[in-house]
Amino acid sequence: MTQKRARTVYCGKGLSAAEVDVHHVMHQQVAEFFLTESVFPAGFHVPKHIHNYHCIYLVLDGRFSETYQHKENIRERLDVVLTPVGKPHADTFHEPGGRCFFIEIPTAWAERVRAHSSVF
């Protein structure tokens, strides 16, 4: 079972997109890009999901685990992370919770940048 939001697909039985979206304290579209600031409490689990846009995010505060396949990465304050399109992952927030700023980049823009950068 998957639950779709315009730019994210949540997989399996977990929270709905609406239950995750309540943690977005700022959301704005600028041209084709989407900017979102999210604040999650300690213990909050974002179920396995896939982004339909490339996503670069900055961890502004806190600490959480990002699980991809069977590998766990700890994300901490000031980490900058690139999550490519179609990479299924889940997040679990530790004490004291977490605050992140996301920039979602449409595929067309990523394709233009690809010729000049190995990041995409």
Phi, psi and omega in degrees: 000134176234150177240122185264142165237161187312318185242000182222142175242121177267131185256145174076191180265106179206210176291153175277165177303321181296324180289333175279319184299334180296344180269359176275111184270343177212134178214128181212141174261130177235110187056236181265002182265152176240128180247129182220133170252130182233144177233123182241138179284160175303138179087351181288137180241121173270116185296167180309130182209165181231134176270137176269355174238151170297142185229122172250130178223153178247129175279110182280326182201154172091197186204139177205165177256133173250122182253125179232121189054241179247020181252135180247129176246131177272127178251132183227172182313132178075005172291141173246127188232138174253123175246110181288163176302137171079009179267103182291132181205166178225157182230139175230124184269132180263179174299133006261022188104201181199155177224129184227152174243121185252140170238115179262126188248122180296150183304320180302319178292318179299321178297321178295322182283331185309322181293342184245359185209143178274353182298318181268000000 
